[in-house]
Amino acid sequence: MAANENKEYSHKFDECPTCDGDLQYQNEADAECLNCGEVFYHEIRANRHLLWDYDELGWMRGVVSRA
């Protein structure tokens, strides 16, 4: 990963949008809530940080938080 890509991911969502629990990142993009177990995907699109959630089948459902 290039140095500028690491800088882009320097922002991290730290609270679960579902239950306000703490998020733990499994890698640069995948985060799991330590409280409720919900899994999220952190994406950067046009310098906007987006946090996506998944449906019960594992498909990305929608953006639940922006920064």
N, CA and C atoms as a LAMMPS dump frame, in Angstrom:
ITEM: TIMESTEP
0
ITEM: NUMBER OF ATOMS
201
ITEM: BOX BOUNDS ff ff ff
-5.0000000000000000e+02 5.0000000000000000e+02
-5.0000000000000000e+02 5.0000000000000000e+02
-5.0000000000000000e+02 5.0000000000000000e+02
ITEM: ATOMS id mol type element x y z
1 1 1 N 0.845 -1.166 0
2 1 2 C 0 0 0
3 1 3 C 0.896 1.237 0
4 2 1 N 0.607 2.198 -0.826
5 2 2 C 1.404 3.411 -0.93
6 2 3 C 1.231 4.27 0.32
7 3 1 N 2.199 5.138 0.556
8 3 2 C 2.17 5.983 1.759
9 3 3 C 0.932 6.868 1.799
10 4 1 N 0.509 7.411 0.659
11 4 2 C -0.67 8.28 0.666
12 4 3 C -1.952 7.496 0.934
13 5 1 N -1.99 6.22 0.588
14 5 2 C -3.163 5.406 0.892
15 5 3 C -3.269 5.173 2.394
16 6 1 N -2.143 4.979 3.08
17 6 2 C -2.163 4.827 4.529
18 6 3 C -2.682 6.089 5.187
19 7 1 N -2.3 7.253 4.657
20 7 2 C -2.753 8.528 5.205
21 7 3 C -4.267 8.666 5.049
22 8 1 N -4.806 8.216 3.921
23 8 2 C -6.247 8.299 3.695
24 8 3 C -7.01 7.526 4.76
25 9 1 N -6.502 6.378 5.179
26 9 2 C -7.189 5.549 6.161
27 9 3 C -6.873 5.962 7.598
28 10 1 N -6.15 7.08 7.763
29 10 2 C -5.812 7.495 9.117
30 10 3 C -7.07 7.835 9.921
31 11 1 N -8.152 8.26 9.252
32 11 2 C -9.42 8.459 9.952
33 11 3 C -10.061 7.096 10.177
34 12 1 N -10.512 6.858 11.378
35 12 2 C -11.209 5.607 11.688
36 12 3 C -12.491 5.944 12.421
37 13 1 N -13.565 5.264 12.047
38 13 2 C -14.793 5.355 12.81
39 13 3 C -14.564 4.55 14.086
40 14 1 N -14.888 5.108 15.232
41 14 2 C -14.592 4.382 16.465
42 14 3 C -15.838 3.969 17.246
43 15 1 N -17.027 4.442 16.821
44 15 2 C -18.263 4.047 17.501
45 15 3 C -19.2 3.339 16.538
46 16 1 N -19.819 2.296 17
47 16 2 C -20.8 1.552 16.215
48 16 3 C -22.04 2.425 16.015
49 17 1 N -22.487 2.605 14.771
50 17 2 C -23.683 3.403 14.531
51 17 3 C -24.966 2.719 15.007
52 18 1 N -24.904 1.438 15.288
53 18 2 C -26.076 0.692 15.736
54 18 3 C -26.269 0.79 17.244
55 19 1 N -25.182 0.57 18.015
56 19 2 C -25.33 0.489 19.473
57 19 3 C -24.371 1.403 20.233
58 20 1 N -23.569 2.194 19.537
59 20 2 C -22.565 3.086 20.13
60 20 3 C -21.427 2.345 20.832
61 21 1 N -21.284 1.036 20.565
62 21 2 C -20.158 0.282 21.11
63 21 3 C -18.872 0.641 20.382
64 22 1 N -17.761 0.116 20.846
65 22 2 C -16.458 0.382 20.235
66 22 3 C -16.252 -0.496 19.006
67 23 1 N -15.699 0.116 17.937
68 23 2 C -15.357 -0.634 16.729
69 23 3 C -13.895 -1.055 16.801
70 24 1 N -13.639 -2.288 16.388
71 24 2 C -12.276 -2.801 16.29
72 24 3 C -12.033 -3.145 14.834
73 25 1 N -10.952 -2.598 14.254
74 25 2 C -10.637 -2.851 12.851
75 25 3 C -9.88 -4.161 12.718
76 26 1 N -10.367 -5.002 11.802
77 26 2 C -9.719 -6.278 11.512
78 26 3 C -8.574 -6.083 10.51
79 27 1 N -8.715 -5.076 9.641
80 27 2 C -7.695 -4.672 8.673
81 27 3 C -7.971 -3.21 8.333
82 28 1 N -7.451 -2.705 7.238
83 28 2 C -7.621 -1.289 6.886
84 28 3 C -9.082 -0.885 6.689
85 29 1 N -9.938 -1.824 6.277
86 29 2 C -11.296 -1.444 5.908
87 29 3 C -12.396 -2.129 6.711
88 30 1 N -12.152 -3.284 7.264
89 30 2 C -13.202 -4.037 7.949
90 30 3 C -13.179 -3.777 9.449
91 31 1 N -14.357 -3.427 9.989
92 31 2 C -14.471 -3.15 11.42
93 31 3 C -15.618 -3.961 12.004
94 32 1 N -15.439 -4.388 13.239
95 32 2 C -16.471 -5.145 13.939
96 32 3 C -16.744 -4.477 15.281
97 33 1 N -18.02 -4.397 15.643
98 33 2 C -18.402 -3.833 16.923
99 33 3 C -18.106 -4.839 18.029
100 34 1 N -17.404 -4.387 19.049
101 34 2 C -17.061 -5.266 20.173
102 34 3 C -18.263 -5.529 21.076
103 35 1 N -19.326 -4.729 20.931
104 35 2 C -20.513 -4.876 21.763
105 35 3 C -21.563 -5.773 21.101
106 36 1 N -22.017 -5.402 19.889
107 36 2 C -23.117 -6.141 19.255
108 36 3 C -22.655 -7.12 18.178
109 37 1 N -21.385 -7.049 17.756
110 37 2 C -20.852 -7.984 16.771
111 37 3 C -21.142 -7.627 15.329
112 38 1 N -21.823 -6.508 15.084
113 38 2 C -22.119 -6.109 13.708
114 38 3 C -20.813 -5.76 12.993
115 39 1 N -20.747 -6.083 11.687
116 39 2 C -19.546 -5.869 10.886
117 39 3 C -19.809 -4.755 9.887
118 40 1 N -18.794 -3.898 9.683
119 40 2 C -18.9 -2.744 8.792
120 40 3 C -17.706 -2.698 7.852
121 41 1 N -17.871 -1.943 6.765
122 41 2 C -16.808 -1.759 5.783
123 41 3 C -16.524 -0.27 5.659
124 42 1 N -15.272 0.135 5.86
125 42 2 C -14.839 1.526 5.768
126 42 3 C -14.274 1.764 4.374
127 43 1 N -14.9 2.696 3.647
128 43 2 C -14.488 2.998 2.272
129 43 3 C -14.215 4.484 2.15
130 44 1 N -13.259 4.832 1.304
131 44 2 C -12.991 6.238 1.004
132 44 3 C -13.362 6.468 -0.455
133 45 1 N -14.241 7.447 -0.654
134 45 2 C -14.71 7.771 -1.997
135 45 3 C -14.691 9.279 -2.147
136 46 1 N -13.878 9.78 -3.062
137 46 2 C -13.763 11.22 -3.309
138 46 3 C -13.463 11.97 -2.011
139 47 1 N -12.471 11.478 -1.26
140 47 2 C -12.029 12.075 0.006
141 47 3 C -13.098 12.09 1.088
142 48 1 N -14.146 11.288 0.953
143 48 2 C -15.168 11.131 1.987
144 48 3 C -15.028 9.745 2.583
145 49 1 N -15.07 9.664 3.887
146 49 2 C -15.025 8.374 4.571
147 49 3 C -16.457 7.879 4.754
148 50 1 N -16.718 6.669 4.293
149 50 2 C -18.047 6.07 4.371
150 50 3 C -17.961 4.773 5.156
151 51 1 N -18.945 4.537 6.006
152 51 2 C -19.019 3.289 6.754
153 51 3 C -20.283 2.564 6.306
154 52 1 N -20.102 1.4 5.693
155 52 2 C -21.201 0.597 5.157
156 52 3 C -21.539 -0.518 6.13
157 53 1 N -22.814 -0.924 6.162
158 53 2 C -23.173 -2.12 6.922
159 53 3 C -23.607 -3.208 5.952
160 54 1 N -23.759 -4.408 6.455
161 54 2 C -24.108 -5.565 5.646
162 54 3 C -25.486 -6.08 6.026
163 55 1 N -26.164 -6.708 5.059
164 55 2 C -27.438 -7.356 5.382
165 55 3 C -27.167 -8.79 5.838
166 56 1 N -28.217 -9.531 6.122
167 56 2 C -28.06 -10.893 6.649
168 56 3 C -27.434 -11.87 5.653
169 57 1 N -27.389 -11.51 4.371
170 57 2 C -26.776 -12.369 3.353
171 57 3 C -25.325 -11.986 3.06
172 58 1 N -24.847 -10.916 3.712
173 58 2 C -23.467 -10.498 3.507
174 58 3 C -23.278 -9.462 2.422
175 59 1 N -24.355 -8.914 1.874
176 59 2 C -24.275 -7.864 0.87
177 59 3 C -24.214 -6.512 1.568
178 60 1 N -23.44 -5.581 1.019
179 60 2 C -23.397 -4.236 1.598
180 60 3 C -24.758 -3.595 1.401
181 61 1 N -25.348 -3.152 2.493
182 61 2 C -26.71 -2.642 2.479
183 61 3 C -26.741 -1.135 2.223
184 62 1 N -25.978 -0.385 2.959
185 62 2 C -26.019 1.057 2.806
186 62 3 C -25.034 1.748 3.725
187 63 1 N -24.839 3.02 3.458
188 63 2 C -23.929 3.842 4.258
189 63 3 C -24.625 4.207 5.556
190 64 1 N -23.957 3.946 6.678
191 64 2 C -24.53 4.234 7.988
192 64 3 C -23.824 5.391 8.692
193 65 1 N -22.664 5.806 8.18
194 65 2 C -21.958 6.934 8.766
195 65 3 C -21.025 7.546 7.727
196 66 1 N -20.847 8.868 7.809
197 66 2 C -19.968 9.594 6.874
198 66 3 C -19.041 10.516 7.659
199 67 1 N -17.867 10.742 7.107
200 67 2 C -16.942 11.708 7.71
201 67 3 C -16.145 12.399 6.624
